[in-house]
Amino acid sequence: MNDQKETIITPNKTLGGAGREFWEYKDLLYFLAWRDFKVRYKQTVIGVAWAVIKPLLTMVVFTIVFGRLAKLPVEGQSAYPVMVFAAMLPWYFFSSSLQESSLSIVNNAQMISKIYFPRIIIPIAPFFVNLIDFAISFVILLALMACYQTPLTLKIVYLPLFLILSVVTALGVSLWIAALNAQYRDFRYIVPFIIQIGLYVSPIGFSSTIIPEQWRLLYNLNPMVGVIDGFRWCLLGEGINLYMPGLIVSITLSILLLISGIAFFNQRERKFADVL
């Protein structure tokens, strides 16, 4: 009688093992990111120009509504359109990454059910595409700043730190929703709601300094407040001060979202193939 051996592949849950496993599948991450980039702009007339048009149109609307009609104050040495566009950079990176990553598990159901690989690669891949869009929009911001004669300062060297904070925030929320959406498809309707509400409750069309002092710490429970304030502090010259207690709250909440999101995603991923 021949004994048949069965091999069962399970994800490595140790931190070091998970890191090595993730590195082993880096080529798959590159493939998924490149595929997402091609799919996004396939059969579009203006292609990657959409990365510029969306924040520009939003900037125009906010400038008319909040800048001209409501006459809200401007931060630093910038013009109102520059202040808005500086906030649109991290916001569109956050919202686009959240929208795509949170649906990524469901959209890749066939791949998940057929082969094994670290599932967390799937929601991470869209971030690389959105970094390209971010870079394109950043060039437009520099041109806009030059047009409105907004000076750059050495504080711009801190900008990558706030971009990382934006990645941490978006990835943390995305992992939670992606894992939940795999079993409960209702969550696909929650994401547009979060993005729509977040656009108006985040300090995009206005400065967070208009929030009364007694409410500012509570306001920073929206982690994107710290990200947007940080971007403006880095880009808009002198005259802008960071609200450090609020920034600490935003950073802490973003890190907690990421850690808990990774833990929850890893806990749920073994059931993805069954529920998709």
QUINORQUI-V40206 format. One record per residue. N is the residue number from 1. RES is the residue in one small letter. SS is DSSP state (h for helix, s for strand, l for the rest). Layout:
N_RES_SS ; N_RES_SS
This chain:
1_m_l ; 2_n_l ; 3_d_l ; 4_q_l ; 5_k_l ; 6_e_l ; 7_t_l ; 8_i_l ; 9_i_l ; 10_t_l ; 11_p_l ; 12_n_l ; 13_k_l ; 14_t_l ; 15_l_h ; 16_g_h ; 17_g_h ; 18_a_h ; 19_g_h ; 20_r_h ; 21_e_h ; 22_f_h ; 23_w_h ; 24_e_h ; 25_y_l ; 26_k_h ; 27_d_h ; 28_l_h ; 29_l_h ; 30_y_h ; 31_f_h ; 32_l_h ; 33_a_h ; 34_w_h ; 35_r_h ; 36_d_h ; 37_f_h ; 38_k_h ; 39_v_h ; 40_r_h ; 41_y_h ; 42_k_l ; 43_q_l ; 44_t_l ; 45_v_l ; 46_i_l ; 47_g_h ; 48_v_h ; 49_a_h ; 50_w_h ; 51_a_h ; 52_v_h ; 53_i_h ; 54_k_h ; 55_p_h ; 56_l_h ; 57_l_h ; 58_t_h ; 59_m_h ; 60_v_h ; 61_v_h ; 62_f_h ; 63_t_h ; 64_i_h ; 65_v_h ; 66_f_h ; 67_g_h ; 68_r_h ; 69_l_h ; 70_a_l ; 71_k_l ; 72_l_l ; 73_p_l ; 74_v_l ; 75_e_l ; 76_g_l ; 77_q_l ; 78_s_l ; 79_a_l ; 80_y_h ; 81_p_h ; 82_v_h ; 83_m_h ; 84_v_h ; 85_f_h ; 86_a_h ; 87_a_h ; 88_m_h ; 89_l_h ; 90_p_h ; 91_w_h ; 92_y_h ; 93_f_h ; 94_f_h ; 95_s_h ; 96_s_h ; 97_s_h ; 98_l_h ; 99_q_h ; 100_e_h ; 101_s_h ; 102_s_h ; 103_l_l ; 104_s_h ; 105_i_h ; 106_v_h ; 107_n_h ; 108_n_l ; 109_a_h ; 110_q_h ; 111_m_h ; 112_i_h ; 113_s_h ; 114_k_h ; 115_i_l ; 116_y_l ; 117_f_l ; 118_p_l ; 119_r_l ; 120_i_h ; 121_i_h ; 122_i_h ; 123_p_h ; 124_i_h ; 125_a_h ; 126_p_h ; 127_f_h ; 128_f_h ; 129_v_h ; 130_n_h ; 131_l_h ; 132_i_h ; 133_d_h ; 134_f_h ; 135_a_h ; 136_i_h ; 137_s_h ; 138_f_h ; 139_v_h ; 140_i_h ; 141_l_h ; 142_l_h ; 143_a_h ; 144_l_h ; 145_m_h ; 146_a_h ; 147_c_h ; 148_y_l ; 149_q_l ; 150_t_l ; 151_p_l ; 152_l_l ; 153_t_l ; 154_l_h ; 155_k_h ; 156_i_h ; 157_v_h ; 158_y_h ; 159_l_h ; 160_p_h ; 161_l_h ; 162_f_h ; 163_l_h ; 164_i_h ; 165_l_h ; 166_s_h ; 167_v_h ; 168_v_h ; 169_t_h ; 170_a_h ; 171_l_h ; 172_g_h ; 173_v_h ; 174_s_h ; 175_l_h ; 176_w_h ; 177_i_h ; 178_a_h ; 179_a_h ; 180_l_h ; 181_n_h ; 182_a_h ; 183_q_h ; 184_y_l ; 185_r_l ; 186_d_l ; 187_f_h ; 188_r_h ; 189_y_h ; 190_i_h ; 191_v_h ; 192_p_h ; 193_f_h ; 194_i_h ; 195_i_h ; 196_q_h ; 197_i_h ; 198_g_h ; 199_l_h ; 200_y_h ; 201_v_h ; 202_s_l ; 203_p_l ; 204_i_l ; 205_g_l ; 206_f_l ; 207_s_l ; 208_s_h ; 209_t_h ; 210_i_h ; 211_i_l ; 212_p_l ; 213_e_h ; 214_q_h ; 215_w_h ; 216_r_h ; 217_l_h ; 218_l_h ; 219_y_h ; 220_n_l ; 221_l_l ; 222_n_l ; 223_p_h ; 224_m_h ; 225_v_h ; 226_g_h ; 227_v_h ; 228_i_h ; 229_d_h ; 230_g_h ; 231_f_h ; 232_r_h ; 233_w_h ; 234_c_h ; 235_l_h ; 236_l_l ; 237_g_l ; 238_e_l ; 239_g_l ; 240_i_l ; 241_n_l ; 242_l_l ; 243_y_l ; 244_m_h ; 245_p_h ; 246_g_h ; 247_l_h ; 248_i_h ; 249_v_h ; 250_s_h ; 251_i_h ; 252_t_h ; 253_l_h ; 254_s_h ; 255_i_h ; 256_l_h ; 257_l_h ; 258_l_h ; 259_i_h ; 260_s_h ; 261_g_h ; 262_i_h ; 263_a_h ; 264_f_h ; 265_f_h ; 266_n_h ; 267_q_h ; 268_r_h ; 269_e_h ; 270_r_h ; 271_k_h ; 272_f_h ; 273_a_h ; 274_d_h ; 275_v_h ; 276_l_l
